[in-house]
Each structure stands twice: as C-alpha cells, then as structure tokens.
Amino acid sequence: MTNHWRDIQHADVIMINGANPAEAHPVGFQWFLKAKLDPRRGIGRGGGAKMIHMDPRFTRTSAVSDVYARIRTGTDTAFFGGLINYVLEKNLIHHEYVKHYTNASFIVKQGFGFSEGLFNGYDPVKRTYDTATWGYEVDAPAQAAFERAQKEVVATGPVHASAGVALAKRDTQLEHPRSVFQLLRKHYSRYTPDMVASITGIPQEQFLEIAKIVGETGKPDKVMTVVYAVGLTQHTTGGQLIRTAAVLQLLLGNMGRPGGGMNAERGHANIQGNTDNAISWEILPGYLRIPAPGQKNLDDYVTQSAPKKFDANSWNFFGTNYRKFMVSLLKTWYGDAATDKNEFAFEFIPKPATNSSWISIYDQALKKKMEGLILSGMTATSIGPDANQVMQALANLKWLAVMDPLPTTSSEFWRRPGADPKTIQTEVFMIPSTHWIEKDGSFVNSGRWMQWKEAAVPPEGARHDHWVLADVFQRVKKLYAQQGGKFPAPLNALTLTYKNPIKPDLDEICQEINGFDLTTGKRLDTFGKLKDDGTTTAGNWIYCGSYPEAGNLSKRRAGVQDPKKNDPTGMGFYHGWAWSWPLNRRVMYNRASADLNGKAWDPTRPGIEWDAADKKWKGDVPDYPPTMDPKDPKRWGPFIMNGEGVGRLFSSSMLDGPLPEHYEPVESPVENPLHPKQSESPVVFLYDKQGGRENRFGTAKDYPYIATSYRLTEHEHYVTQHVPALVGLQPKPFVEVPEEVAKEKGIKTGDRVRVTSKRGKLEVLAVVTKRLGGLEVNGKRVYHIGIPIHWGYVGIAADRDPTKGANWLANALTPFVGDANARTPEFKAFLVNIEKIG
C-alpha cells in the first residue's frame, strides 16, 4: 500500500478491483465502512464515500457497495483505460498536479510508436522488447550544463561511478506531439465507452455512471483510493492492470494524498515483509537489483542498475544512494571480509544469467536440471500453476525437503491418490517447523506497518525454520572445510554474529536488519546515515530506523487509548504505534499532498504542509527533505525515488510496454477487439514452448467457460484444512456455477461435477448461484465458473472423503505461463468446461 488501512477512511471514492475485502480482509474492511458512513466524505456535498466494486462475482463486498459492476476477469486495463480516456476527454484531470507532479511534459525520443498491438522495439524471435527504445529525448544544453557542474564537483575530490544522468527535454505546455501527455491521450482515445463495454462486459450506461463518479475526484478537495489484491496481480498482464489504475490516479492527482493512493491488500500477514526482504529472486533486500552477469565491480553494478536522473530538479534518492545501500548490505553479510580493496565482496553475490523465479525452478526440474529443492512455508503442488506438471517436476528430483508445521500436498505428493510411490524416486524429508503462533518476530502488514508479536504457545516437537537453515548452513560450511568445493569464499565469509549461530534470536536479526554505525557500535536511526565506505551496515536499508538505540520501535503501542496525544494531526497516522517503512512514514510520496507552495490540496485532509515560520514540513513524516523550502528554485520534485522526480504516466521500466494496453488472457473466449492479430500479450512467457513441451492451451470451442479462482473467509489458503472448526464451517470443496449454465447442463446444487481444462480436472460439488452471471463480450455471451482454492489431498476433509481428495487441486486446471515482469501465473482467467458426474 502507498497508504495504509486506517487511511481508507479519508477517501471520497473507494474503487475496489480484483479484491473482496469484506470476506478476505474483514478487519481492515471497517475503514471502508467508516468512510461510507462519514457524511463529510463523498462526491458533491458529501453524504458518505461512494464505494465501487468491480468483480465477476457478487460478494459481501458487492452487497455494501454503492455500485457493483460485473466485469470479465482480466479486463481491468480496458476498464481503467476507458476511465483515463473519459477524464482526459471531459477535462476532469487535476491540471496543476499533472503538469508539475507527473512526467506528462517529458518528451519521448523519436521512433516511439504503437501499431496493431505492438510497441516499437519488439523482437518476435526472442518475444521481448528493447525497452531502451522507449527513452526520453535528451535535453542537450541542460545535459551539457549539468555535466560541466559535475566536473567541478569531481575536481574537488574522488567520486565513485553514479547512477547516471540523462536530462530529458520537456514541454511544460503539454503540446508537443511526443510529450507523454499527448502520447497518453492518443493511446487511450481508442478506449471509448463502446470499446470498454465490448471488452469488459460492463454495459455502457453503467460504465458512464462509474466514470462520472470517478471524474469528480480530479478536484483538489476530493480524493479516490484504489484497492486491489491478487485478482489484478495473477494475470499475464498483472503489472499493467495495476499500472493502468496508477496512471488514472496520477491524472486525478490522487497519489501521495491521504485517502488516495494505490493500495494492495496482501494475502498473508507478512507477504509485504517477505517481498521487502527479497523473497523474489530478482531483487536483494530493499528492492536493490540482483547483480547481472558481466558486472565485475560496484561501479558496473550502480551504473547499470540504479535509476538514472532525468531532470535537474529530481533528487533521484534511490539512484543517488544506491551504492551506499549496497555496500552497507555487503558489510552486513560479509563483515571484515568486505573491504574497499575487494569491492566489499561484491564478487560473492550471485549474478544469475537466467530467470530464477519459482515457476522457473519447477521448469528446470521438469528438464531434469535440478537435484533437490527446499520448500519452506509454501506448498508447490497447491500454489503452482498446472499442478500435475508441478508434481511431475517434484518427481524428477533426487530429494525434496519440506519445512512446515503440518503435512502439505508437497510433502505427500509421492503418495497422493492415484500415484504409485514405487515409481517416484524422490526422497522426501518432512522437517517439522514452528507455526507463526509458536514464535515471536514481526509481521509487516499491507500498509507497511512492522508490528512485533510474541509467541502465543511454546513449540512442541518442531524447530523454528530459521534455526533449521542456520544449522544446515553450519553443516555445509563444515563440509566445505573438510572436503573442499567450488567457490568456498562466500560461504566462509558469511557472518552469523549471533549469541548462538545455530539458534539465532529474531530480535538479534531485527537489529542486524536495522544496521549499525561500525565506528561507534551503535544502531542507526535513519538510512540517511548509511555510507559507502564500509563504516555502516544495514540488512535492509528501508528498515533502517526500525530498531535504533531507543529500542525496537515495532513494539510500540501508543494507539487509540489516547487519540489526542497519540494522533495529534487527527489523520490516523499514530506514529507511536509500531513502525512503518520508510522512516515511520504512513503515506508514501506525501509531498504530492501539498501544492507548489506547500499548502495542502485539501486543508481538511493534510498529508504534510510547509510551516514557513518553523521552516519545516509538518504532519506525516515527510517523504521529502524535511527543511526544503517549496519556493526554493532548486527544490526537488515530489516523487523523490524516481529519476524523473515526478510520477510516471509513461515508464520504460515495464517489460511489456511503457503505456498499459489491454491484452487478452492466454486462454480467452474472444479475440481482442483492439487488435485481433495480437490478442494476448506478445511477451508473456510460455514455459512449455520455451522448454520444448506442448503448450496445451484450450480453445473456447472445447472449453467455453472462463474460470477464476478465489479464497473464502473460513480458510487460510491450505493450512486450515487441519483445523476441525474451520473444516466444519467449509467442509467440502465446491465450484460456483451460474444459474444459466447449470440449467443448460442439468446441474443442481449438491451435484458432483467435473471441471476440466486442457491440463487437468477438478471433481467437486456444485453450488448453483446468481452471484455469477452472463456478460455480453464482443458480441458473445460468456460465463464464469468460480473456483475456491483451499482443498487438496491433505487434511481432515480429504481424509474423510472416499477418494481421499483425488482431483481436488484447483491449480490442476491453470496454465503454466508467467507474465513478462515477474513471471506471475495466470490463476484468475483460464478456460474450462463443466459437466455433471453420474
């Protein structure tokens, strides 16, 4: 979340896409209702926030929304694209914000184009774009002047290679045909209400009703928040689905403001913390890039990885400090072995040449290029796409280690229903590890709030997973010492300076992540003090300041027991409750909550404001230099992390296009009406094709229904299949079937049905419902089949079933594909058929 849960109460309009917070996040949903019931909120004269829910399925969230619109899953880019076109054509954008706080005025270099579903720079053989062709036109005079000034700085002393500077040419009148603003207007002019209706299935009249509400929030005294979850993420166009909404929010001036922003609802209590700390292969902690092959030193790394500066008034904070963050991380990991003479052990960091995402891991196993795999707190066979193929991948391994508190479909895959254990040679190790209720530590919620918890019960017969890994590390290190091995230096140099290296305390790790000043031995209170000379450490720069000398700030609990004292702004920031990254800031990019003079766009909902008397910013922790005068001609732009210094309407950082474009899912019942010859994304990663296997994509002729998956309130993914009370609430797997489809197929509630895709089948009970209805899409009537994900062949329900949960894995149906940016699977839109069994 750019904002946080409590902040949703400040919204005038709440747009919910790809999410069902009333059921999936029921505690956080209180802030949605608070906004609805607040007469100060809402469009026009108020009367309560307007809540709009976009979902193919009518849910409890829909039931309390002001507008519910049934949308075809995977078409949100067309929906948001239509809203972008509407606010541009109706002149409803926040002009001052767009002009000064976005890259609307930046001029894109000659050669940029889009035709028949393809941007320029496409290589059809590699199925990739050359993103460098989407750059800005360089402002040669400004660049030359900047470089002269830099030479003067360099002359005063040695400096390291920087992130790079390429000052862009701008047209502040927004009239240049290659200005981002004009390119944006042209690109989305195709997204007319009629086109939106033909793609999404939302009737034109309803779309225009929504557009009118949304258009009201382009005013300084109104604000909209966009809330989303994996219903937007888990598509082959997931990154662009989300970016389209962000572009709309920038045009309306809603980013960086209380009650605004782009707010992702995380699916677990610590998904945000996992991502921050590099659970994804392509990043290091704090979203530093993993080094690439050919980067021989820190200068290469920073020059090629750090964001470039594109405007003289851009602080480019991330790019400017990239080296400091990286060196401090290397000192954390390698201690005395990291010195300026060896580039702070930069050579020890892996430099993968190929994608190493979790789907790619199973792909490698399918190719028999892997021997073993450790699964910690995730069950590959339930969460991976094309579950049957994932199980074959696991069967190709020599060994599999599963660290989990309870049996999973991965630990039991070798003896699942229908499998012959004698034919599966994988040696499986089940390592009992503690559940989160059995250990202390921190959770980082959707709003970036790091909150410490204590163990509820002591562990019985299990070890903490970090203890297991620490033990394995020490054993492997000992084997290297005894037997030798390739490249032992990184292993030998890695520091585990804990009281007990085999059983590190989470509080110790928390301090290590925060970082130290090695010259004083004291913990740091801000990442602003990190250096690139080897005198500071930080396991994750964005968490620097969470554990200063004053103590573990995530344990703080100064909350609603005394609102006047603990929330003096009245905005719900509660800076004394826990700690949020970065630097305990509650709303990111909050400089954009005030105008050029430092006054809040809406005085009743200030984020930060400039106090001319005290010469500093007040309110939330400023996402900006706290004493930088807004009237200083050299002031930084409000989006300090970006090389442009402003929000990006156009971005070359996405691998599938600088402007979001609607593409159909890999499996779709219709062709893309915008460009039928390029219906799906041209850069979606086709794992089977790349691996020399058959693609196995279904067609609408054989699989006429769109399937989408989701969660239920009563279960937490798969682990709660071991909890009797929750199994009692939702005892058996089922699919939801629209009444029209059920009537055609002769299906009644309670009947056993078989749902099939090109890849597998699901045999469960049917629930016939009005919650899913038909849609008119591109001249065709289409329907969704709803599939809850929680069941498999492990747990109480499976043990009770005569088939032992055979054919209960929802992901046996999903395609083995990934989006271009993060290799996220397409769980939310794929084709199936359904028939009654017996």
N, C-alpha and C positions, 0 to 999 in steps of 0.2 A: 504494500500500500504506500502511495505517496503521502497519504494522510493517516488516519487511524480510526479504530472503531467508534470511539466517542464522537469523533468529528462529524460523522454522518448526520448527527442531529442538526447541524447547521445548514444542511442542503435545502434548496427550494425545490429542486427536482432530483429524484433518485432514479437513475437508469440502471436496470439490472439485466445483464446479458450473460447467458451461459452459467447461471448460478441459481440456486434455490435456497437463499439464506434462512428462510423461515424453518426449513427442515434440516438443512445441513449445518447451519450456524445459528441455532435458535437463541443462544445467549446474546450474541452480537446483534441479532435482529431487533433487540429492544431499541437500538438507536435509530433504526429506520422508522419504527412506530412513533418514537418521540418526535421526530421531525414531522411526521404526518399529523400528529396531534397538536403541534405548536402553531397557533394562529398567526405568528409572525412570519412563518415560512410559507413558501408557495409563490406562484406567479401572480402577476397583477397586484392586488391588495393583500395577498396572503390567503389565510384560511387553512394553512397546513400544506406541507410539502406534497407535491404530486409524485406518485410512485408508478413507474412504468416497468412492466415485466415482459421480457421477450423470451419465449421458451416454446418448444414444440409441444410441451406437456403442461396442462393446467395443474398447478400445485398449490400448496398452502400459501406460498408467496404470491401467486397469482390472485388468490382469493381476497387478499387485503390490498391489492394494488388498485390504483385509480384507472389504469389502462393495462389490460392484458392483451398481448398480440401474439398469436400463434405464428411462429417463424420456422421455416425449414432449417434444420440444423446445418451449420457450416456456411451459412449465407450472410453472416453479420457484417462482412465487409461491404456487401451491396447495401445493406440497411444503413450503416453509418455513412457510406459513400453518398447515399441519397440525401442524408441529413446535411452532409457537407455541401452538396450542390444547392440544397434548399437555403441554407443560411447565407451562402455566397450570392445566390440569385436575388434573394429578398433583402440583401444588405443588412443582415442581422448580426454580423460579426462584431466583436469588440475591437474597433478600429485602432485605438491607441495601443492596446495590448499587442495586437497583431503586428503593427508597424514597428514597435520598439522592443517587443519581448519574444518575437519569433524570427526565423530566418526567411520570412516572406520576401524581404528585399534583396536577398542574396541571388546573384546571377549564376546560373548553371552554365558550364562551358559548352562551346559549340559541339554539335554532334549528338546531343541528347535527343532521344525520341522514343516513341511507343507506337507500335503498329501490330494489329492482328494478335493481340495478347502477349507480345514480346517487347521488352525494353531493349534498347541498344546494348551492345556488348555481349550478346548471347552466343555461346558455343554449343551447337546442337550435338556434337560428338561427346563432349565432356558433360553436357547437361548442366552447365554452370554459366554465371555471368562474370564478366570482368567489371567489378564494382568501381574500379578506378576511372572508368569512363563516365561515371556519374558525379564527378567532382565539380567544384565551383570554378568559375573563371577568375584567374588571379588578377588582383589589382596591382599591376607592375609598379607604378610610382609609390604606392603605400608600402609595398613589399621592399622596395629599394631603400626607402627611408627607414623602415624598421631594421633592416639588416645593417645599415650604417650605425644606427644607435646600438645595436647588439655588439658590433665590433668594438665600440668604445667601452662597453661593459667588459668584454673579453680582455681588452688590453689592461684592465686593472687587476687581473689575476686569472688563474686557470679555472676552466669550467668544463663540465662533462657534456657529452652529447645530449641534446634536448629532444623533446617530443617533436620538434619541427614546427615551422611556421609557413603558412600559405595563405596570406591575407586575401580574402575574397572581394571581388567587385560587388558593389551594392547599388540598388536604385531605390532610394527611400520613397519615391513616388509610387512604387509598385507597378510601373507601367511597362517596363522592359519585357519583351515577349519571352525571354528566357529567365525572367525573375521567377523565383519559387512561387510567388503568388499567382502569376499568370499561368504557369505550368499546372499548378494545382487546379485553378479554375477550369482550364481546358480539359484536364484529365477527368474531373468529376462531372463535367457537363453532360456526360453520357448517362449518368445515374439519375434519370428522370423518375418521377413517381411511377410511371407506367413500367419502366425497366425494373425498378425495385420490386414492384408487385410481381412481375413475371419471374423474378429470380427467387424471392423470399417466400412468396405465397401470401404476404400481408396485403389485404385489399388496399387500393389506392386511398380510399377515403380515410381508412384508419391510419395509414402511414402519414397522411397530411395532418390528421389530428395530433399525432405524436410530434411531427415536425413543428407544428405551431407552438406546442408546449416547450419543446427544446429551444426554439428560436428566442423565447423570452429570456433565456439565461445568458444572452450575449450582452446584457446590460451590466454596468458596474455594480448595481445594487442587487443583482440576482446571481445565483450560482447553482451549478448542477454537479453532482458526483456520478461517476460511472463505476459500478460494482460488477465484478466478473469473477469467474472461477474456471475450472478445467473445461467447462462447456465451451469456452472460447479457446483454451490452450490446446486441447488434444485434437488437433486437426493438422493436416499437411500444410495449412496456411495459418496456423495458430498465431505466430508472431505478427502477421499482418492484420489478422482480425482485431487484435488488441491495439495495434498501432493506428488503425483507422479511427478507433474511438479516441485515442490520444490526440490525433490531428484535429478532430472535431472540438475537443476540449480546449486546445490551444486557440483555435479560431474564435471560440466563445469567451476566451480569457478566464478559463476555469482552472488552470493548472497553478499550483502553488498557493491556492486560496483555501481558507477554512470553508468546509462544506463542498469542496470541489475535488479535483484530482482523479487519478486512475487507481482504483482500489481493488487489488486481488485478494480474494478470500482463499486462504491456504487450506489445504485438505487435511492437515495434521497440525498438532500443537507446535511442532518445531520445523516444519518444512522451510519456513523463512530462514531460520538459523542454519539448517543444513545447506541451503543454497549459498548463504553468506560465507560459509566456511568450506566452499569448494567441493561439494558433493558431485558437482558436474565436472566432467573430465577436462574441459577446455579452459577452465579458469583455476587460478590459485586463490587462496583466501582474500577476501576484499575485492573480488572481481578483477584482479590482475590477470592478464592473459598467460596461459601456459606458453613457455618459450617454443619457438618453431625451429625446425632443422635449419642449419646454416647460421643461426645466431650464436656467434662464438664468444661474445662478451656482453657486458651490460650496456655498452653504447649501442651495439646492434639491437639488443632487446628493446631498449627505450625508444630508439629511433623508429623501429618498425611496429611497436606495439602500442605506445602511448598515443592518446588523441592529439592531433595537431591543432595549433592555434589558427583560427580562420578570421579573426577580427582583432584589431588593435585594442578594443575595449573588452576583450574576453580574458578573464583570469585563467581559464583553462586549468582549473585547480588540479584535476586528476592528472592531466598530462604533465603539468609543471612539477608535480611531486611524485611522479611515478617511480623514479629511481630511489627516492627516499623510502617509499613504502616497500619496494622490492628488497633493498639492502637490509632494512630492518627485519623483514621476514626471513631472509637468509641467515642473519645473525641469530634469530630465534632458533632456527633449526640446527645450525651447524656451529654456533658458538665460536670458540677460539680457532676452529679450523677455517672460519670465514674471515679473510683479511683482504685489505686493498691489493695485496700482491697477487692474490689468486681470484680477483674479481668477486670476492666474497662468496666463493664456492659456487658461482653461477653454473659451472660445468656439471655440478651434481644434480641439477634439476632436469628431469626428463624432457625431451624435445620430440614429442610424437609426430611422425610423418603422416599418419592416417587417423581418421576418426576413431575415437575410443569410447563412444557413448555406450550406454548399457545395452541397446539393441545391437550395436556393432559387436559387442562381446559375444552375444549368442550367435551372431552371424559367423564369427570366427570359429566358434565351437562346431557349428554346422559344417564348416570347411575342414574340421579336424586339425585346426591350427592352435588349439589350446589343450592343456593337460588338466588344469584344475581351476576351481572357482570358489571364492568365499562369498557367501550371501549373508549379510548382517542386517537384520531388521527389515528384510524385503523378501517376498516370495516370487521368484521369477516366473513360475508357471501360472500364477494368478494374475500378475500385473503386466506381463509381457504380451505383446501382440501375437496372434496366431499361436495360441498356447500349445497346440500339438507339435508345431515346429520347434518351439522352445524346449519342450520335453525331449524331442529328438536331439537337440543341441546338448542338453544335460547328459543324455545317454552316450554321447560321444566323448565325454570327459573320462579321465582316469580316476579323478576324485572330485568330490563336492563337499565343502564344509558349510553347514548351515548353523548360524548363531541366532537363536531365537528362544524365547521363553517356552514356547509350545510348538507342537508339530505343525508343519505347514505343508502345502501342496508340493513344495520343492523338496523338503526332507523326505516326503513319502512318494515321490513321483515314480520310483522304481517298483513300487508295489501297489500302484493305483489300480482301480478296477479295469480289467481287460488286459493288463500288462503281464508279461511273463518275466519275473525277476531273474530267471536264469539267462535271459538274453540281454540283460542290461549289466554291463561290466563296471559301471561307475561305482566306486567305493564312496559311500555317503557317511559323513561324520556329523552327527547331531550334537551340537555343543550348547547345553542349556545356559542361556544368558538371562540376566535380570530384565524384568519388565520395568517400564519407567516409574511405576509406583513403588519400586523397591530401591530406588536410588535418588540421590539429590541431583543438583545441577540446574541449568537454566533452560527455559523454553523461550523462544523468540516468536511472538505471535505475528499475525498478518500485518499489524500496524508497526512492526519493527521494535516492539517493546520487549526487552530482555527481562524476564521475571524469574527470580530464583525460587526453587521449590525444595522441600525436604522430602526424604524418603518416608512414605506412608507406613510401610511394613518392612521388616528386615528380610533379606533374600533367604530362600530355602533351597539348597541343592543347586544353586546357579551362581555364576560369576558375572561381574559387570563385563560388558563387551570390550570396553577399553582396557580392562585388565587382561582379557584373553589376548588382545592384539599386542599389548606390551610384552606379555610372556612369549608370544610367538616371535616377536622381534628379537628379544634377547637370545632365544634359542637359535634363530637363523644367524644372528651375529656370531654366536659361539661356533656354529658350523663353518662359517667363513674363516674364522681364526684357525680352526683345526684342519680344514680341507682346502681352503682357498676358494677362488671363484672369480668370475668376471666382474671387473669394476667394483672392488670392495670399498673404495674410499667413501662414497656417500653413506653407506651403511655404518662404517666405523666412525664417521664424523658426527652422525646424528646425535643430538643431545637429548637426554632424558634426565634432566637435573631435578628429579623429584625426590622426596624423602625416601620413597620406596619405588624404584623404577619399574618394578613388576606390578605394583598396585598404586598407580598414581591417583592422587586425590583430585576430584573435579575442581575444587577450589584452587588448587595449585595450577591446574590447566587454565582456569579462568584468568588467573594473574598473568600467566605466560602469554595468553592471547592479548591481554591489555597492553603489555610491553613495559620495558624498563629503560631508564637512563643508566647506562653502564658506568658512567663516570661517578655517579652518586649512589647507585644501587637502589634508587627509589623508583616506584611505579609512576608512569607518566599519567598526566591528566588530560592530555589532548594530542591528537595526531599532528597538530601544528608544530610539535616539538620533535618529530621524527627527523632523523638526519641520514645522509648517505655516506657518512664517514666511518660507519661501524661502531658508533658510540651509543646507538639505541637499538632496542628490539621491539617487535610487535608481531604477534602471531596472526593478527588480522587488523589492519590499520583502521577499519571502520568501527571496531570495538575498542579502540584506544580511548581511554577516559571512562570506561565502564567500571574499572577497578583501580582508582587512584590510591594514594596513600590514605585517604579518608576511609577507604573500605570498599566492599562490594556493593556498588550502587543498585544492582538488580534486586537487592534485598529490601530496598526502601519501600515503605508502605504509608506514606503521607497522602491520604486519599480523601474520600467523601466524608470522613468523620469530622472534618473541619474545612468545608469548601472555601470559606472566606480567607483562611490562612494558606491553604494548600493550592488554591487555584485563584490567585488574586486577579488574573485577567478575566475570569468568568467564562473563558473559552473552552474549558475542559482539558487544558494542557496537563495539569497535575504533574509538574516537573519533578516533584518529590516522590512520585510513585514509580518504582522500578527505574529503568533507564532505557532509552531508545537510541539506536544509532541513526545518524551520526551525531555525536556530542549532545545527546539527550534532546535532539530536535524532534518535534512532534509533527510538523508539516514540512515536507521537503520542498525546496525551491520557493521558500516563503518570501523571498524578496519580491517575487511577482505578485504578492498580495497587496502591494502598495504601488502607487503611480510613480511617475518620474521624479516627483518632488518628495516622495517618501510618505505620502498620505495614503491611508487605506482606501482601496476602491470602495469598500462599504464600511463606514465607520462603526456600524453595529456589529461587524464581524471582522475585527482586525486580526491579521496574522502577525506582522511586525509593522511598526511605524517609526519614523525618524523623529527623535526628540532633539530639536535644534538647540535647546538650552543646554542639555547634557551632552550633546554631540555624540549620540549613540542610538542604535536601534533597540527598540523595546518591544516586549510581547513574548512571542515564542523565541527559542534560541535561534538567532538569525542564521540563515543559510547564506551567509554573506559576511564580509569583514565587518565586525560589529561597530567600528567607528568610521566607516567610509561614508562620506557626505554624498547624498544623492545628487547634489548640484555640482559636484566636482567633475570637470570635463573629462577627467581620466578615470571616472568611476567604472567599475566592472559591470558587465551585463548581469541580469538576474539569474541566469542558469549557469552557475559557476563551474559545474562539472563538464559542460560541453565546450568543445573547441570554438564554437560559434559565440558562446556567451549568452545564447538565447535558445528557446525551444525549437525543435526541428520539425517543421512541416514536411520537409524533404530530407531524406537521410540515406547516405551511401553505406551505412553500417549493416543494413539488412541484405542478406544474400539473395533474396527473391524479389528485390525491386525497391527503388527509392521512394516510390509512392505506392501505397497499398492498392491492390487490384483484386477484384473478385475472381477466384478460380473455383471450379467445382471440386468436390472431394474426388479421390482417385476412383471410387465407385459412386456413380450418380445415376439417378433415373432419367436425367435430362442432359442435353448439351448446354453449354454455356451460351446464353443468348448474346453476350457481349462480343464473343469471338469463338464461334463453334469449332474452328480449326485448331484452337489451343484451349481446350476446355478446362483441363486441370493445370496445376502449376507446372511450368516447364522444368523446374529444378527440384521437384520432390524427389527424395532419394528412394529408389526402387531396389531394396535389398536383394530380393530374389533374382532380379535381372542382373544386378551387378555381380552376384555370386554364381551366375551360370545356372540358376534354377528357374523353373517355370514361374511366371508372375502370379498366376492363379487369381485373377480379378474377375468378379462376377459381372454379368450384364443385367439390365433391367428386364430383359426377356425371361431369364431364368430366375432372377431374384428381384421381384418387383417392388419390395418394400424397403424403406430406409430404416435402419436400426440405429438406436442411440443408447448409450449406457449411462447409468447414474447410481447414486447412493441413496440409502434410506436412513431415516433418523435413528432407527433402532440398532444399527450395526456400525462398527468402526472397521471399515474395509473387511478384513478376513479374520482377524484375531478373535473377534467376539463370537465366532462360531463355537468357541469353547466356553461361553458364558451362558449357563442354563436360563437365567432370567431373560436375557435378550433373545435367545433362541426361542423362548416361549412367546415373545412378542411378534417375532417374524420367523415362524418355524420352518417354512419351506420355500425353495426358490420358485420364482414365477416370472412371467413376462406380461406386460400390459399390451392389450390388443384393442385397437379402435373398434367401436360397435359395427361400423360398416364392413370392416374386414372380417370380423367374427361372423356376421350374418352371412356373408358370401361363402365363408369356409365351413360353416356349420359348427362353430366353436362356441362353447358356453363357459362361463366362469367355473373353474374347478377341473375342466378337462385337461388331460395331458396333451401337450403339443410338442412338435419338433420344429425348431427354428434352425434353418440351415443357411450357410454361406458357401462360397467356393472352397472354403478352407476347413470347415468343421460343422458341428451340430451341437445344439443345446436341447435337452429334453426335460421340460419342467411343466409346471401348472400354468394355466392361462387365467388372467384376470381381464375380463371384458369391461371396457371403460369408455366414458365420454371424455376423459382427460386428454386423450389423443384423438384428434380429428383430421379430416382430409384437408388438403390445400390444393389450390389451383396454381400450378407452376408451369410456366412456358406452354400453356395450352394442354396440360396433362394433370389429371387428378392423382395426387401422391399421398401416401400414408406413412406414419412412423410406427415402429414396434419398439416399445420401451423395455430395456433390459437392466434390472438391478444387478450389481456386480458381485455380491458378497459371498456366493456359495462356491464350493468345490467338493473334492472327495475327502476332505478332512473336517472333523468337528462333530458335534453332537447330532445335528440333523443328518449328516452323511452316514454316521454310524447306525442311525435308526432306519435308514432307508433300505429297502430290499436291494437296490442297485448299488448301494454304498457311495452314492453321489456320482455315479458314472454320468458323463455328459452334462455336468453342472457348471463347467467353467465358461463364463461369458466370453472370455477372450479367445476361446477356440474359434470364434467367428471373425475376429478382426484381422485386417490386412497387415502384412509385415513390411511396412513403409515408414518413412520418417520425414519430417519437414526439413527444409534446407538449412535452417538456422540452428536448431537444437536437436534434430532427429527425433522429435516428439511423434509418437504413433498417432494414427487416426482412429481413436476409440469412439468418437462421437458421431460419425457418419459413415455408414457402410451398408451394402445391400444384402438382404436376406429374403428367404421365403419362409412361409409358416404353414403347417398342416396339423390337423388333429391326428393323434395317435390312437389307433383302435377304432 
